[in-house]
Amino acid sequence: MSTKSPIYSKLAPLYDTLMGDVDYESWADFIDEIIQTHHDEAVSVLELACGTGSLTLSLAELECYELTGTDQSPEMIEVAKDKATEFEVDAEFFPMDFLKFTTSKTYDVIFSVFDSVNYLKIYDDIITMLNNAHEALNEHGILIFDFSTPQNSIESVDYLNENEGDTGDFRYHRVSRYDHNERIHYNEFEIEELDTTTGKVTNTYFEQHTQRAYSLHEMLSIVEQTPYHLEAKYDGFTLNDATEKSTRVTLVLRCQKTQ
Ligand SMILES: C[S@@+](CC[C@H](N)C(=O)[O-])C[C@H]1O[C@@H](n2cnc3c(N)ncnc32)[C@H](O)[C@@H]1O
């Protein structure tokens, strides 16, 4: 029988295998390009929902920023910390839910990538996350975050469905489906822990991930309810303007503390 586990608890040791095809170095170059375009004096950078820290660690290689990575999952943060130690990277990591900010510092740039904001399924939660980030930004600082759209779920669901992976210690099987009416993308993972000597399954866990797909106009209407100035909306991994046909949109929002 499988045990239902919090998201990204049992998946943490498998996450980098799951994301094996993702080019985090190019993604870090894209985030760096956005920072240099919109805030070229930025030094302090905070990542929200950093997962196992791959993007923060890739950004650290550029040696331009003071980096901090946070995620709601303590297990993902432990993997990130281990990688920082292994690669001798100077970046700080700690667990933090982006709905409950507790940073004593403020930052020039805050960013979140790879559909993490899509885990927020109601508008009020996105507004809370945006307002929390606003509090933690320096005057004229920028928030960069991406989200995936219904078109992305429609295009990716068959590729994601019935996908499997193995690290030797763990293996997973993913079932993915998208509900067009609810706009919810379900990813269900069965995770088996293996005895490394015999290869036998010692434990089985289950994580259900639900994310809401947002259209561009919907997300912009949410942003309008916050104190930010919309600086840019980018299509995919380009600096081209996003449209309603974009599958991934990256927004750049400027903090405005005073009018
Ligand atoms: C698809 S992963 C992306 C991780 C990382 N950004 C990357 O590029 O690999 C989504 C991440 O969002 C995190 N997450 C979900 N809800 C969160 C919340 N309320 N606060 C902070 N992190 C959250 C999860 O723990 C997970 O690590």
The ligand as an SDF file (V2000), in Angstrom:
LIG
                    3D

 27 29  0  0  0  0  0  0  0  0999 V2000
    8.1850   22.4850  -10.8160 C   0  0  0  0  0  0  0  0  0  0  0  0
    9.0830   22.7580   -9.3410 S   0  0  0  0  0  0  0  0  0  0  0  0
   10.2170   24.0190   -9.8730 C   0  0  0  0  0  0  0  0  0  0  0  0
   11.4330   24.0710   -9.0100 C   0  0  0  0  0  0  0  0  0  0  0  0
   12.5520   24.9680   -9.5130 C   0  0  0  0  0  0  0  0  0  0  0  0
   12.0940   26.3440   -9.6640 N   0  0  0  0  0  0  0  0  0  0  0  0
   13.1270   24.4670  -10.8140 C   0  0  0  0  0  0  0  0  0  0  0  0
   13.2010   25.2480  -11.7600 O   0  0  0  0  0  0  0  0  0  0  0  0
   13.5330   23.3130  -10.8880 O   0  0  0  0  0  0  0  0  0  0  0  0
    7.9400   23.6670   -8.3620 C   0  0  0  0  0  0  0  0  0  0  0  0
    8.4870   24.0520   -7.0010 C   0  0  0  0  0  0  0  0  0  0  0  0
    7.5440   24.9200   -6.3810 O   0  0  0  0  0  0  0  0  0  0  0  0
    7.6240   24.6930   -4.9880 C   0  0  0  0  0  0  0  0  0  0  0  0
    6.4410   25.2720   -4.3630 N   0  0  0  0  0  0  0  0  0  0  0  0
    5.1560   24.9530   -4.5500 C   0  0  0  0  0  0  0  0  0  0  0  0
    4.3610   25.6900   -3.7500 N   0  0  0  0  0  0  0  0  0  0  0  0
    5.1790   26.5230   -3.0480 C   0  0  0  0  0  0  0  0  0  0  0  0
    4.9600   27.5280   -2.0500 C   0  0  0  0  0  0  0  0  0  0  0  0
    3.7240   27.7950   -1.5940 N   0  0  0  0  0  0  0  0  0  0  0  0
    6.0280   28.1810   -1.5540 N   0  0  0  0  0  0  0  0  0  0  0  0
    7.2790   27.8950   -1.9780 C   0  0  0  0  0  0  0  0  0  0  0  0
    7.5420   26.9280   -2.9020 N   0  0  0  0  0  0  0  0  0  0  0  0
    6.5110   26.2650   -3.4430 C   0  0  0  0  0  0  0  0  0  0  0  0
    7.7120   23.1920   -4.8780 C   0  0  0  0  0  0  0  0  0  0  0  0
    8.1640   22.7470   -3.6080 O   0  0  0  0  0  0  0  0  0  0  0  0
    8.6840   22.8950   -6.0240 C   0  0  0  0  0  0  0  0  0  0  0  0
   10.0220   22.8430   -5.5780 O   0  0  0  0  0  0  0  0  0  0  0  0
  1  2  1  0
  2  3  1  0
  2 10  1  0
  3  4  1  0
  4  5  1  0
  5  6  1  0
  5  7  1  0
  7  8  2  0
  7  9  1  0
 10 11  1  0
 11 12  1  0
 11 26  1  0
 12 13  1  0
 13 14  1  0
 13 24  1  0
 14 15  1  0
 14 23  1  0
 15 16  2  0
 16 17  1  0
 17 18  1  0
 17 23  2  0
 18 19  1  0
 18 20  2  0
 20 21  1  0
 21 22  2  0
 22 23  1  0
 24 25  1  0
 24 26  1  0
 26 27  1  0
M  CHG  2   2   1   9  -1
M  END
$$$$
